[in-house]
Amino acid sequence: MKGVLTSNYLYVSDIIAAFIRLAIKTNLLAKMIYLTATTLVNSLGQGKNATWQAIKSKTSGLQPNTFLDAKLDTWIGRVADLESVIIDGDLAPFHCRNNQLALLCLQQDEFIDHVESAKKRYGAERIGVFIGTSTSGILQTELAFQQKDKVSGKLTSNYHYAQTHELSSVVSFVRHYLNLSGVSLSISTACSSSSKVFASASRAISAGLCDAAIVGGVDSLCMTTLYGFSSLELLSTQACRPSDIDRDGISIGEGAGFALLEKTDTNNMGIALLGYGESSDAHHMSTPHPEGKGAIAAMQTALSRANLAPQQIDYINLHGTSTRSNDAAEGQAVFALFGNNTATSSTKGWTGHTLGAAGITEAIISALCVENNMIPCSLNTSHIDPLIPIQILQEHHHKPINSVLSNSFGFGGSNCSLIIGRA
């Protein structure tokens, strides 16, 4: 039924429909959270440009293990010269590898300048800080126990557990360094940690707990992760090969990333968090459900929240760890929702698996894909496993990119999918 014809030859029902479409669009825009500033540091270098140029040139940041005295035959993604970063003055108790990494990252890409501008807009008390990490500054505790007094067993006097090892350490450090006093939260859900910060920050902004938020992830190399994954027989003896038929494990990396989230596009970047989805399949402590049920739930929720159909996703940045079970389960999950029509790849062949920093690292890489209209290949993937029935790119692909789905799936079935795209 078309309705009543008006004097300008439009039907009343058509006008009503147009208003409904406008209302839906306005509501979506009102809920949209913009990425107005971003910054990255990882084994590819300091700043976003270093990461993007390495991806374009297919230059990996992975190298044979040289970390401290870890006698492990594996490859790692190590941040060069991180040891030279000094945290001193009133913040000296925070000095540890994890916070050094956070500081180095904050100092890139004019990120601090963007935060200062945001403080003028909202006030320091109205900017939240949400950071994911898996092991925080546990290396500092490892070193403290190595250096403890052999007679008394006392740890060294310059060891500060709360400011280094505690999971809230990096959140406290960032808040103090940037002079922020808003709501804060530390998230530690293994490899999904710094994807879930986007969801938590988005909810906090929507609830009025803050007007803007800094989200991020920081994870540094330590003995716990290196020897821990070695004991699980999950470390590769070479640079990791996501989805390759001969893949034999992960390459652990370290990295940090931060993004400033706001309700308005203050820097006209045009990039936004379109949707997010979280789930927990609780199938096994360290192995995902073989059919990827939790992954499917997270991706489907992200699509629904973004009001997008699967065919509207231009690229999927896979969690793609390069372990046999994880890659296979994710492949089944992606195929169940998207078939084999959507381009996918894993970027861990460049950075390694940065664990608690993987979510933010790959979210920002996803934003760079949108900005540069390029889908990166899956580095080091020579022969795709036929049991992974999705479209995995082995060469870069240049095309208009409007929306990217980025997956992060952690131990214990803690899953998070983000959709980053053009606003």
N, C-alpha and C positions, 0 to 999 in steps of 0.2 A: 504494500500500500504506500503510494507516494505522498499522500497528504494533499494539502490545499495549494493551488497555484497562486503565487503572489504576483504583484504588479511588475516586478522586475524579472519574472519568468523563473524564479527559483521556488522550489517546493519547500514548504515549511519544515517537513520532516528532514529534508536535506540540510537546512539551516541548523536544525537541532543536532543532527549528526555531526556537522562541522564543529559546533560548540563542544560536543562531547569529545571529539578528537583533540580539540585544542585544550580542553580541561585535562585529558589524560597526559598530553605532552607537557603541559605546565606542571602537573603533579610530579611527573618523572624528573623534570628539570629541577624542581624544588628539592627532590630527594637526592639529586646527583651530588657526588663528592668529587671535587677536582684535585688533581695532582698539580699543584702550582709550582713546586720546586722538587728536584730529586738529585741525589748524589750517590756515587758508587766507588768502592775500592775493593779490589780482589787481586788475584795473581796476574791478571792482565794489565794492571797498572792503577794509577790514581786518577779518579774522575771518570765520568760517563764516556767521554770521548775516547779514552784509552781502551775501555771495554768494547765500544762499538767498532773502532778501527781494527782491533784484533779479530773481532768476529768477521768483519768484512774481508780481511786478508787471510782468514782461516789459520790464524796464529794462536796456538794453544798456550795457556799459562801453566800447564802441568809440567813437572820435572821429576826426575828420580828423587826419592826421599833423602833429604839432608837435614831433617829437623832434630836438633839437639843430639842426643845419643840413642835415638830410637833405631834399633837394629832390625829394620823391617824392609823386605824387598817389595817396595810399592812405589807408586807415584803420588805426588801431592801438589796442591795448588797453594804456594806460599807467597805472601805479600813481601816484596823486596824491601829491605832496609826498615822494616817495622820496628826493630829494636832501637833505632835511633830516635824514635818519637819519645819525648820526655813529658811526663805530667808532673808538674811541680807546684810550688806555692801552697795555697790552702787546699788544693786538690791532690797534693802528693800522696795521701793515703790510698787514692784510687789507682795508683800506678800499677798496671798489670797489662799483659799482652792484649786482653780483650778490650780494655778501655783505651789503650794506645791505638788499637784499630778503629774504635769508635771516633776518637779525636781526629785521626788522620782523615777519616771519611767526612766528618763534619766540616773540615777545612777545605774541601773540594767544591767545585761547581758553584761558587758564590752562595752556598747554602746558608751560611750564617747571616749574610746580608738579607736574604729572603726572610729568615726567621725574625730578624730585627724589624723589618717592615711589618711583619704580621703582629709583632708585639705592639707596635704603634696603633695598628688597626683595632686589636681586640683587648690588649692588656696581657701582661705576663701570666696572670692568674686564670685566663680564659683559654690558654693553649695547653692541650693535653699532650702527654708523652706515652706512647705505647711501643714497647720494644720486645722483640722475640730473641731468645737465645737458648741453646740446648745445654751448654756446659759452663757458660759465663766465664769467670776467671779461674777455673779450677786448676789451670797450670800453675798459678801462684801458690796454691796449696801443695801441689806436687813438689814444687821447688823448695817450699818451706820444710817439708818433711825430709827432703834430701839433705837439707842444711841444718837440721835440728841438732842440738847439743847431744853428743853421744853418751854422756854420763847422766845428765838430768832428764833428757828427753824433751826439754823445752824447745819450743819453736823460736825462731829469730824475732827480735823485738820489732823489726820493721814489717812484720807480717800483719795485715789487717783483713781479717776474714770478711767482715760486713761490707767493706768497700771494694773487695776484689772478687771473692768466690761466691758470695750470696747472689741468688738469681736476680735480685733487684739492683745489683751493683751498677750495671750499665745504665739503667733507668735513672738512678740517683746521680750518676756522673753526668749524664746528658742534661738533666734538669739543672744541676749546679753550674755546669759550664755555660749553658745558654741563659741562665738566670730566669728560669721558668718556675711557676708555682701552681700550675693547674693540676687537674686529675692525672694520675699516672698508673701504669699497669705493666708488669713484666709477665710475659707469656712464655712458657716452656713446654711445648708439646712436640718435642723432637723436630723432625724436618718440616712440619707445618707451622712452626712457631711464628715466623715473620710473614706468613700469609694471613694468619688469624688476627694479626694486629690491625689489618685493614678493616676486618669485620667488627672488631671491638671498638675501634675509633669511630667507625661510621655510626654505630649504635649510640656511642656517647655523644656525638655531635647531634644526632637526631633527638636524643633525650634532653638536650639542652645542658648537659654537664660541661661542655666546652664549646667554643665557637670555631676552633680549628684544632688540628692535632699534628704532631710529628710522629710518624710511624717508622719503624725501622727494625733491623735485625743485625746482630753482631755475633759471630762465632769465630774463635781463633783456634789454631792448632794446639793440641795438648796430647799428653801420653794416654789419657783416658780414652779418647776417641780412636787414636791410632791402634793401641793395643786391644781396645775393646772390639773394634770391628775386625781386627786380625783374629781374635779368639772366635769370632762368629764365622770365620773363613769367608769374609765378604770383601777383602781388599784385593784389588787387581794388581798383578805384577807388572802392568804397563799402564799407559794412559787409557782411561776407561773408554769403552765402546758401547754406548747405549743402543739397545735393540739389535746389536750384531749377533749373529748366530754363535759366534765364539766368545761372547762377552764372559768375563770371569770375575766381575766385582767392581767396586767403586774406587774412585780416586778422591781422597779426602782433601778438601780445600778450606781456606779461611777467607772471610770477606765481611764486608759491612755495607749497608745501604740505608738511606733515609729518604723519606718523602714528606712534604708538607701538604696536608689535606685541608681544603677549605670548601665552603659552600658556594663561593663565587670564584670565577676564573680570573683571579686578580692579575696574573701574569700573561693572560691570553695564550696559554700553551695549548688549549683545546683538548686536553687529555683528562679523562675522568675514570673513576672506579664505577663501572656500569652495574656490576653485580658481584655478589659473593655467595658461596655456598659452603656449609660445614657439615660434616657427618662423622660418626664414629662407628666402624663396623665391629670393633672388638673381637675380630676373628682369632688373632694370635698376637703375642707380644711383639714379634719381630717379622711376621709374614702377613701380607695382605690377603684378603679373601681372594681365592683363585679366579673368581668371576668378576672381581672388582666391584662388588655390590656397594661398598662404602664410597668408592670413587664415583660410581654412577650417581649416587644420591647427592654428592657434593656438586658435581657438574650440573645436574638437573636443577638443583636449587639455585645455582648461580644464573643459569639461563632464565629461569622463571623470574628471579628478582630483577634481572636486566630487561625483561620482557622481550627476549630474543629467541628465535627458533635456531636449532642446531645449524641450519644452512647459512645463517647470518654470521657465523664465526669464521673468520678468514684464516686463522692460524691457531693451533694449539701448542703451547709450550709445555711439553711433557715433563712430568716429574723425572722420568728417564734416568734412573740412578745407575743403570748398567748391571744390576744384579739379575739373575735369571728369573726369580719369582716376581719381583716388582715390575720389571718391564713387561713380562707376559700378562700379568693381571691388569696393568694399566692399558695395555693394548686391547684386551678383551672389553674393558669398560668403555674405552673410547669408541670401539667398533659398535658396541651396543647402542650408543647414542647418535654417533655421527656416520657410521658406515666407514667406507674408505675414501670418501670424497673430500675430506678436509685435510689440508696440509698440516703435518706435525713434525716436530723435531725436539731433541733435547740439547740444551746448551751447556750441559755439564762436561762435555768434552773440552770446553774452553776453561771453565773455572774450577772444575772438580765439584764434588758435592760439599757445599758450604754449610750443610746441616741447618742449624737454627737461622742462618742468614740466607738460605736458599730461596725462601719465598719472596723476600724483598728484592734480592738480586734479580730473580727471573721476572718479577713484576715490572721492574724498571727496564730490563731488557725488552720486555713485551711493549712497553711504552715507546722505546726507541724503534722497535719494528714498525709501530704505527706512524711515528714521526717521519721515518725514512722509507716507508713503503717497501720493506724488504723482509722476507722470511729467511732466517738462517738455516743452513743445512744441519744435519746431525753429525757433528765432527767425529771422525775416527770410525764411523759406521760404514764398513766396506760391504758386508754381506748381511742383508736384513734377514732376521729370523723369520722363516715362513709361518711360524706359529703366532706371529704378531701381525694381524691382518689389516693394518692401517697404512695410510699413505705417509711414509717417513721420507723426508727430503734428503737426498745425498748431495744436492747442489743448492746454492742460494737461489731464491726465487723472488723476482721483482714484480710487484703488482700493488694496486691500491689496497691498503690495510685499514679497515675501520674498527675491527674488534678482535681481540686476542684473548683466549682462555688460557690461563696459567695454572697448572696443577702442582700442589704440594701435598704429599701423603707421608705421614709420619709413623713411627713405631706405635704399636698398639691400636692401629686403625684410626688415627687422628687425621682426618682429611680436610683439605680446604682448597677450593677452586675460586679463582678471581677472574673477572672479566674486565680488562682494561681496553679502553677505546676512545674514539673521537666523541666528544660531547655532542 
